[in-house]
């Protein structure tokens, strides 16, 4: 599942990175699946990085977070969990990148 979410996030980023400025970075896309839960993906743009964050909200379970920070010299994936009702957040301005919950 984690690989699926990371692949989805990477594909979303690659397909839409050029359109991110026009569409507004930080916009969220959502997909619901009755058996899996609700998946949300978001792109954030920093001075020296682009972050793709995905989160899976399963019913009455922790929130699964996956993110990738894309830098000029490479990328850095990270996975973490948040309590139910919290939102995944990724900070690409520190080394190594840090995942958090809001």
Secondary structure by P-SEA (a helix, b strand, c coil): caaaaaaaaaaaaaacccccccccccbbbbbbbccccbbbbbbbbcccbbbbbbbbbcccccbbbbbbbbcccbbbbbbbcccccbbbbbbccccccccccc
